[in-house]
Amino acid sequence: MQYKWTVLTVTTVGVLMSGIDSRIIVIGIPEVAAALGAGAEQAIWFTQAYVFGSTVALLFIGRVSDMMGRVKIYAVGFLIFTIGSFLTSISPSPDYVIIFRILQGLGSAALFANSAAIITDATPSDELGLFLGINQVAFRVGAMAGLTLSGLILLFLDWRVLFYINVPIGIFGTLWARRRLKEVSKPERGVPMDWGGFFTFTAAIVLLLLALTYAAYGNFPPEELALLLAGAAFFFALFILRERRDPYPLLNLGLLRIREFTGGVTAQMINSLSWGAVILLLSLYLQLVKGMSPFAAGIAIIPFDIAFLAVGPLSGRLSDRFGHMPFTTAGLAIISGSLLLFSTTTVSTPYLALAGYLIVFGVGLGVFSSPNMSSIMGSVPPSARGVASGVRATFFNVGYVLSFNVALLLMTTVLPYSTITAVISSGNPAAIAGLDKALFARGIDYAFEVSAAINAAAIIPSVLRGKRPAAPAQRNAERVGGFEPE
């Protein structure tokens, strides 16, 4: 077997596991919250904690991968993710679930930051879009499995089994990665770690996410919220100043001078901000407004993943031939249109209409994602791909985790936060008053309306990145200080 196919199969196991875990808790949030006696804030953190842990680690992981080897860090990430899954499954309280979900996120960061870089190292440029597309399809297959497995598990078994299923997959993936992958990139041996950059970046991200999380909950003192935001701005400014002066920075700011790279990651962040909370909102709508069981709600969302599976690889393959621009622009436009369609749903919307909206949404994301990732990763020199992949993943995760906060903030402009809390933590859709259901559905609709506008804004940086010139790796290596092409 050619090594490029070995790499694809090994990394596919990682993203498959990540896909399962990304959805299995989203569908199960009402059940898990009821079983552990969690409040609405804790229930939301069951999802946020995972992305939070991944976000604060991504740049650190990217830099360490360039220093120690991407394959080694990838295998360690598999192991950490597996341990985090096991500990989450035996958690005795909501707080422990949140802590161990953060540990899962740390492991996920090593998988997420390195998968695209390892594939890019082993794949010819004219096949990169196809291979990245296949890798993303594996994530969607995992996500589909997570939707159905979550419902089935909660129908017949305890919620803890939601996390048990990661353990055998993780053990297999860890052993297979160590056995089959080989280090193609050239690690930067002897280069010091930029700990100052890591701590200032982590402090900035932690304070920003905490501020926006507490703002969404609606019961945090304004002066303390302002203090958190000021602290985030202060540490972010320190991070930028340090990175400009450090000879071995955590984030080589020269990457942001590559127009194609900067345009791609900016468009990706705005896009993830707009749609990150969509599946959670739809899950809550189907279970708490429409009265579906977790299993039925999981099945109901599958048309989105089927559409993505059908379009993703084809879009990636065509972008290898015709360039990313037509696909990234059209994909973003279709996504905004689908979010506007979601905003028309009410308590009485028939499922067939919602299924059609989900298909449009899946087509849009499938058309956009693979060409955009191919554009980002193909625009940087080979020696910078570890850091570039970490930056790409960080931009995505920041937008994704903030999407939950933005959705809650938008919903509170339509109905009181106390009503949102009561509906989410009810555990019994039949006990929710009809007026509260209608208001809850309207709050979700408004979140979709604003998300459509946010996503449309991603078209601007996507278009401004331009088309890739010939021999991008060599040309960009000359523009990114400290990196040389291999």
C-alpha positions as CSV (number, residue, x, y, z in Angstrom):
1,M,0.0,0.0,0.0
2,Q,1.3,3.5,-0.9
3,Y,2.2,5.5,2.2
4,K,-0.3,8.2,1.4
5,W,-3.1,5.6,1.8
6,T,-1.7,4.4,5.1
7,V,-1.7,7.9,6.4
8,L,-5.3,8.5,5.2
9,T,-6.5,5.3,7.0
10,V,-4.7,6.0,10.3
11,T,-5.8,9.6,10.5
12,T,-9.3,8.6,9.5
13,V,-9.6,6.5,12.6
14,G,-8.8,9.7,14.6
15,V,-11.3,11.9,13.0
16,L,-13.9,9.1,13.1
17,M,-13.6,9.0,16.8
18,S,-13.7,12.8,17.0
19,G,-16.8,12.8,14.9
20,I,-18.6,10.3,17.2
21,D,-17.7,12.3,20.3
22,S,-18.7,15.6,18.7
23,R,-22.4,14.5,18.4
24,I,-22.9,11.8,21.0
25,I,-23.1,14.4,23.8
26,V,-25.0,17.0,21.9
27,I,-28.0,14.7,21.5
28,G,-27.6,13.4,25.0
29,I,-27.3,16.7,26.9
30,P,-30.9,16.7,28.2
31,E,-30.5,13.1,29.5
32,V,-27.1,13.6,31.0
33,A,-28.1,16.8,32.7
34,A,-31.1,15.2,34.2
35,A,-29.2,12.1,35.4
36,L,-26.5,14.2,37.1
37,G,-28.7,17.0,38.3
38,A,-26.8,19.6,36.2
39,G,-28.0,23.1,35.7
40,A,-28.3,24.8,32.3
41,E,-24.9,26.4,32.7
42,Q,-23.2,23.0,33.5
43,A,-25.1,21.3,30.7
44,I,-23.8,23.7,28.1
45,W,-20.3,23.3,29.5
46,F,-20.5,19.5,28.8
47,T,-20.1,20.6,25.1
48,Q,-18.0,23.7,25.7
49,A,-15.4,22.1,27.9
50,Y,-14.3,19.8,25.1
51,V,-13.8,22.6,22.6
52,F,-12.3,24.8,25.4
53,G,-9.6,22.3,26.2
54,S,-8.8,21.8,22.5
55,T,-8.6,25.5,21.8
56,V,-6.1,26.5,24.5
57,A,-3.8,23.6,23.5
58,L,-3.8,23.9,19.7
59,L,-1.0,26.4,19.1
60,F,1.1,24.7,21.7
61,I,0.5,21.3,20.1
62,G,1.3,22.6,16.7
63,R,4.7,24.0,17.9
64,V,5.6,20.9,19.8
65,S,4.7,18.8,16.8
66,D,7.2,20.7,14.7
67,M,9.8,20.3,17.3
68,M,9.3,16.7,18.3
69,G,7.6,15.2,15.3
70,R,4.0,15.2,14.2
71,V,3.5,11.4,14.3
72,K,4.7,11.1,17.9
73,I,2.4,13.8,19.2
74,Y,-0.5,12.4,17.1
75,A,-0.1,9.0,18.9
76,V,0.1,10.7,22.3
77,G,-3.0,12.6,21.5
78,F,-4.9,9.4,20.8
79,L,-3.8,8.1,24.2
80,I,-4.8,11.3,26.1
81,F,-8.2,11.3,24.3
82,T,-8.8,7.7,25.3
83,I,-8.0,8.3,28.9
84,G,-10.2,11.4,29.0
85,S,-13.1,9.4,27.6
86,F,-12.7,6.7,30.3
87,L,-12.5,9.2,33.1
88,T,-15.6,11.1,31.8
89,S,-17.6,7.8,31.7
90,I,-17.0,7.3,35.5
91,S,-17.5,10.9,36.6
92,P,-19.7,11.1,39.7
93,S,-20.9,14.7,39.2
94,P,-21.3,17.5,36.5
95,D,-18.0,19.2,37.6
96,Y,-16.0,16.0,37.0
97,V,-17.6,15.6,33.6
98,I,-16.5,19.1,32.7
99,I,-13.0,18.6,33.9
100,F,-12.5,15.3,32.1
101,R,-14.1,16.7,28.9
102,I,-11.4,19.3,29.0
103,L,-8.8,16.5,29.1
104,Q,-10.6,14.9,26.1
105,G,-10.2,18.3,24.3
106,L,-6.5,18.3,25.0
107,G,-6.1,14.9,23.3
108,S,-8.3,16.0,20.5
109,A,-6.1,19.0,19.9
110,A,-3.1,16.7,19.1
111,L,-5.3,14.8,16.7
112,F,-7.0,17.8,15.1
113,A,-3.8,19.9,14.7
114,N,-1.8,17.1,13.2
115,S,-4.2,15.2,10.9
116,A,-4.2,17.7,8.1
117,A,-0.5,18.3,8.4
118,I,0.4,14.6,8.3
119,I,-1.9,14.1,5.2
120,T,-0.4,17.2,3.5
121,D,3.1,15.8,4.1
122,A,2.3,12.5,2.4
123,T,0.0,13.6,-0.4
124,P,0.8,15.1,-3.8
125,S,-0.6,18.6,-4.2
126,D,-2.9,17.6,-7.1
127,E,-4.6,15.0,-4.8
128,L,-4.6,17.0,-1.6
129,G,-8.2,18.3,-1.9
130,L,-9.5,14.7,-2.5
131,F,-7.6,13.3,0.5
132,L,-8.6,16.1,2.9
133,G,-12.2,15.7,1.6
134,I,-12.2,11.9,2.4
135,N,-10.8,12.7,5.8
136,Q,-13.6,15.1,6.5
137,V,-16.1,12.6,5.2
138,A,-14.9,10.2,7.9
139,F,-15.6,12.9,10.5
140,R,-19.2,13.1,9.2
141,V,-19.6,9.3,9.2
142,G,-18.5,9.4,12.9
143,A,-20.9,12.3,13.5
144,M,-23.8,10.2,12.0
145,A,-22.8,7.3,14.1
146,G,-22.7,9.5,17.1
147,L,-26.3,10.7,16.4
148,T,-27.7,7.2,16.2
149,L,-25.5,5.6,18.8
150,S,-26.5,8.3,21.3
151,G,-30.2,7.7,20.8
152,L,-29.9,3.9,21.0
153,I,-27.6,4.0,24.1
154,L,-30.0,6.4,25.9
155,L,-33.0,4.2,25.0
156,F,-31.5,1.0,26.5
157,L,-28.3,1.8,28.5
158,D,-26.9,4.3,31.0
159,W,-25.5,7.6,29.7
160,R,-21.9,6.6,30.7
161,V,-21.8,4.2,27.8
162,L,-21.8,7.3,25.6
163,F,-18.1,7.6,26.5
164,Y,-17.2,4.0,27.0
165,I,-17.4,3.4,23.2
166,N,-14.4,5.7,22.6
167,V,-12.1,3.5,24.7
168,P,-11.7,0.5,22.3
169,I,-11.5,2.8,19.3
170,G,-8.8,4.9,21.0
171,I,-6.7,2.0,22.1
172,F,-6.8,0.6,18.5
173,G,-5.9,4.0,17.0
174,T,-3.0,4.6,19.4
175,L,-1.4,1.3,18.6
176,W,-2.0,1.6,14.9
177,A,-0.6,5.1,14.7
178,R,2.6,4.0,16.5
179,R,3.0,1.0,14.2
180,R,2.2,2.4,10.8
181,L,3.0,6.1,10.6
182,K,6.5,7.3,9.9
183,E,7.9,10.8,10.4
184,V,8.1,12.5,6.9
185,S,8.7,16.0,8.1
186,K,12.0,17.2,9.6
187,P,11.5,18.0,13.3
188,E,13.3,21.2,14.5
189,R,15.6,19.5,17.1
190,G,17.0,21.7,19.8
191,V,14.7,24.6,19.3
192,P,13.5,26.1,22.6
193,M,9.8,26.2,23.5
194,D,8.1,29.6,23.6
195,W,6.5,29.1,27.1
196,G,5.9,32.8,27.5
197,G,3.9,32.9,24.3
198,F,2.0,29.8,25.3
199,F,1.0,31.2,28.7
200,T,0.0,34.6,27.4
201,F,-2.0,33.1,24.5
202,T,-3.7,30.7,26.9
203,A,-4.6,33.4,29.4
204,A,-6.1,35.5,26.7
205,I,-8.2,32.7,25.3
206,V,-9.3,31.5,28.7
207,L,-10.4,35.0,29.8
208,L,-12.2,35.7,26.5
209,L,-14.1,32.4,26.6
210,L,-15.0,32.8,30.2
211,A,-16.2,36.4,29.7
212,L,-18.4,35.5,26.7
213,T,-19.7,32.3,28.5
214,Y,-20.8,34.3,31.6
215,A,-22.3,37.0,29.4
216,A,-24.4,34.4,27.7
217,Y,-25.7,33.2,31.1
218,G,-27.0,36.6,31.9
219,N,-26.3,36.6,35.6
220,F,-22.7,37.8,35.9
221,P,-21.8,41.2,37.4
222,P,-21.1,43.7,34.6
223,E,-18.0,45.1,36.3
224,E,-16.4,41.6,36.6
225,L,-17.3,40.9,32.9
226,A,-15.5,44.1,31.9
227,L,-12.5,43.0,33.9
228,L,-12.4,39.6,32.2
229,L,-12.6,41.3,28.8
230,A,-9.9,43.8,29.7
231,G,-7.6,41.0,30.9
232,A,-8.1,39.1,27.7
233,A,-7.2,42.1,25.6
234,F,-4.1,42.8,27.9
235,F,-2.8,39.2,27.5
236,F,-3.5,39.1,23.8
237,A,-1.5,42.3,23.3
238,L,1.4,40.8,25.4
239,F,1.3,37.7,23.2
240,I,1.5,39.7,20.0
241,L,4.4,41.8,21.3
242,R,6.3,38.7,22.5
243,E,5.8,36.8,19.2
244,R,7.2,39.7,17.2
245,R,10.4,39.7,19.3
246,D,11.0,36.0,20.1
247,P,13.5,34.2,17.7
248,Y,11.5,31.0,18.0
249,P,7.9,32.1,18.4
250,L,4.9,29.9,19.2
251,L,3.1,31.6,16.3
252,N,5.3,32.8,13.5
253,L,3.4,35.9,12.5
254,G,4.9,35.7,9.1
255,L,2.2,33.1,8.3
256,L,-0.4,35.9,8.4
257,R,1.5,37.7,5.6
258,I,0.5,34.9,3.3
259,R,-2.8,36.3,1.9
260,E,-4.2,33.0,0.9
261,F,-3.6,31.6,4.4
262,T,-5.0,34.6,6.3
263,G,-8.0,34.8,4.1
264,G,-8.8,31.1,4.5
265,V,-8.4,30.9,8.3
266,T,-10.4,34.2,8.7
267,A,-13.2,32.9,6.5
268,Q,-13.1,29.6,8.4
269,M,-13.4,31.3,11.8
270,I,-16.4,33.4,10.8
271,N,-18.0,30.4,9.2
272,S,-17.6,28.2,12.4
273,L,-18.9,31.1,14.5
274,S,-22.1,31.1,12.5
275,W,-22.8,27.4,12.4
276,G,-21.0,25.8,15.4
277,A,-24.2,25.9,17.6
278,V,-26.6,24.8,14.8
279,I,-26.7,21.1,15.6
280,L,-27.1,21.8,19.3
281,L,-29.9,24.2,18.6
282,L,-31.6,21.8,16.3
283,S,-31.3,19.0,18.8
284,L,-32.9,21.2,21.5
285,Y,-35.6,22.2,19.0
286,L,-36.4,18.6,18.0
287,Q,-36.4,17.2,21.6
288,L,-37.8,20.1,23.6
289,V,-40.1,21.9,21.1
290,K,-41.2,19.0,18.8
291,G,-41.1,16.4,21.6
292,M,-38.9,13.8,19.9
293,S,-36.9,11.2,21.7
294,P,-33.1,11.4,21.6
295,F,-33.0,8.6,19.1
296,A,-35.6,10.2,16.9
297,A,-33.8,13.5,17.1
298,G,-30.5,11.9,16.1
299,I,-32.0,10.2,13.1
300,A,-33.8,13.4,12.1
301,I,-30.5,15.3,11.8
302,I,-28.8,12.7,9.6
303,P,-29.9,14.3,6.2
304,F,-27.3,17.0,6.9
305,D,-24.5,14.5,7.1
306,I,-25.7,12.5,4.1
307,A,-25.6,15.7,2.0
308,F,-22.1,16.5,3.3
309,L,-20.9,13.0,2.5
310,A,-22.2,13.2,-1.0
311,V,-20.8,16.6,-1.8
312,G,-17.5,16.9,0.2
313,P,-15.2,14.6,-1.7
314,L,-16.5,15.8,-5.1
315,S,-16.0,19.4,-4.1
316,G,-12.4,18.7,-2.9
317,R,-11.6,16.9,-6.2
318,L,-13.0,19.6,-8.4
319,S,-11.2,22.3,-6.5
320,D,-7.9,20.5,-7.2
321,R,-8.7,21.1,-10.9
322,F,-10.4,24.4,-11.0
323,G,-9.2,26.2,-7.9
324,H,-10.9,26.9,-4.6
325,M,-12.6,30.3,-5.3
326,P,-15.8,29.1,-7.0
327,F,-16.4,26.5,-4.3
328,T,-15.6,28.4,-1.2
329,T,-17.7,31.4,-2.3
330,A,-20.7,29.3,-3.5
331,G,-20.5,27.1,-0.3
332,L,-20.7,30.1,2.0
333,A,-23.6,31.6,0.1
334,I,-25.5,28.2,0.3
335,I,-24.8,28.0,4.1
336,S,-26.3,31.4,4.7
337,G,-29.3,30.5,2.7
338,S,-29.8,27.3,4.7
339,L,-29.6,29.3,8.0
340,L,-32.3,31.6,6.8
341,L,-34.4,28.6,6.0
342,F,-33.9,27.3,9.6
343,S,-35.0,30.7,10.9
344,T,-38.5,30.1,9.5
345,T,-39.2,27.0,11.7
346,T,-42.0,27.1,14.3
347,V,-43.6,24.6,16.6
348,S,-45.7,23.3,13.8
349,T,-43.1,23.1,11.0
350,P,-43.3,19.6,9.3
351,Y,-40.2,17.4,9.5
352,L,-40.0,17.1,5.7
353,A,-39.4,20.8,5.4
354,L,-36.7,20.7,8.1
355,A,-35.1,17.7,6.3
356,G,-34.9,19.8,3.2
357,Y,-33.2,22.6,5.0
358,L,-30.7,20.2,6.5
359,I,-29.8,18.9,3.1
360,V,-29.2,22.4,1.8
361,F,-27.0,23.1,4.9
362,G,-25.0,19.9,4.3
363,V,-24.5,20.7,0.6
364,G,-23.2,24.2,1.5
365,L,-20.8,23.1,4.1
366,G,-19.6,20.2,1.9
367,V,-18.9,22.6,-1.0
368,F,-17.0,25.1,1.2
369,S,-15.0,23.0,3.7
370,S,-12.6,20.8,1.6
371,P,-11.5,23.4,-0.9
372,N,-11.0,25.9,2.0
373,M,-8.8,23.6,4.0
374,S,-6.8,22.6,0.9
375,S,-6.3,26.3,0.1
376,I,-5.1,27.0,3.7
377,M,-2.7,24.0,4.0
378,G,-1.4,24.3,0.4
379,S,-0.4,27.9,0.9
380,V,2.3,27.4,3.5
381,P,5.8,25.8,3.1
382,P,6.2,22.2,4.3
383,S,8.3,23.0,7.3
384,A,5.5,25.3,8.6
385,R,2.6,22.9,8.3
386,G,2.5,21.9,11.9
387,V,2.2,25.4,13.2
388,A,-0.1,26.3,10.2
389,S,-2.4,23.4,11.0
390,G,-2.5,24.5,14.7
391,V,-3.4,28.1,13.7
392,R,-6.1,26.8,11.4
393,A,-7.6,24.6,14.0
394,T,-7.3,27.4,16.6
395,F,-9.2,29.8,14.4
396,F,-11.9,27.2,13.8
397,N,-12.2,26.3,17.5
398,V,-12.4,29.9,18.7
399,G,-15.2,30.6,16.3
400,Y,-16.9,27.3,17.1
401,V,-16.8,27.6,20.9
402,L,-18.0,31.3,20.7
403,S,-21.0,30.2,18.6
404,F,-22.7,28.7,21.7
405,N,-22.3,32.0,23.6
406,V,-23.5,34.0,20.7
407,A,-26.5,31.8,20.2
408,L,-27.5,32.1,23.9
409,L,-27.0,35.8,23.9
410,L,-29.2,36.2,20.8
411,M,-31.9,34.0,22.4
412,T,-32.0,36.1,25.5
413,T,-33.1,39.1,23.4
414,V,-36.3,37.2,22.6
415,L,-37.1,35.4,25.9
416,P,-35.8,35.6,29.5
417,Y,-32.7,33.6,30.4
418,S,-34.7,32.0,33.2
419,T,-37.2,30.6,30.6
420,I,-34.3,29.2,28.5
421,T,-32.9,27.5,31.7
422,A,-36.3,26.1,32.6
423,V,-36.9,24.6,29.1
424,I,-33.4,23.1,28.8
425,S,-33.3,21.5,32.2
426,S,-36.9,20.4,32.2
427,G,-36.2,16.8,31.1
428,N,-39.8,16.4,30.1
429,P,-41.1,18.2,27.0
430,A,-44.7,17.5,27.8
431,A,-44.4,19.6,31.0
432,I,-43.2,22.7,29.1
433,A,-45.9,25.3,28.6
434,G,-47.1,26.0,25.1
435,L,-46.1,29.7,25.3
436,D,-42.6,28.8,26.5
437,K,-42.2,26.4,23.7
438,A,-43.2,29.0,21.1
439,L,-40.9,31.6,22.7
440,F,-38.0,29.1,22.8
441,A,-38.6,28.2,19.1
442,R,-38.6,32.0,18.3
443,G,-35.4,32.5,20.2
444,I,-33.7,29.7,18.1
445,D,-35.1,31.3,14.9
446,Y,-33.5,34.7,15.8
447,A,-30.2,33.0,16.5
448,F,-30.4,31.5,13.0
449,E,-31.2,34.8,11.4
450,V,-28.2,36.6,12.8
451,S,-26.0,33.5,12.1
452,A,-26.9,33.8,8.4
453,A,-25.6,37.4,8.3
454,I,-22.4,36.4,10.2
455,N,-21.7,33.6,7.8
456,A,-22.3,35.9,4.8
457,A,-19.5,38.1,6.1
458,A,-17.0,35.2,5.6
459,I,-17.3,35.6,1.9
460,I,-15.3,38.9,2.0
461,P,-12.0,37.4,3.4
462,S,-12.5,34.3,1.3
463,V,-12.7,36.3,-1.9
464,L,-9.9,38.6,-0.9
465,R,-7.4,35.8,-0.4
466,G,-7.1,35.6,-4.2
467,K,-5.9,32.6,-6.3
468,R,-2.9,30.6,-5.5
469,P,0.2,31.4,-7.6
470,A,2.5,28.8,-9.0
471,A,5.0,27.1,-6.7
472,P,3.4,28.5,-3.5
473,A,5.5,26.6,-1.0
474,Q,8.8,28.0,-2.3
475,R,7.4,31.5,-2.7
476,N,5.8,31.6,0.7
477,A,8.9,30.2,2.4
478,E,10.7,33.3,1.3
479,R,8.0,35.5,2.8
480,V,7.7,33.7,6.2
481,G,10.7,34.5,8.3
482,G,12.5,31.5,9.8
483,F,11.0,28.8,7.5
484,E,12.7,27.2,4.6
485,P,11.2,24.8,2.1
486,E,12.2,21.1,2.4
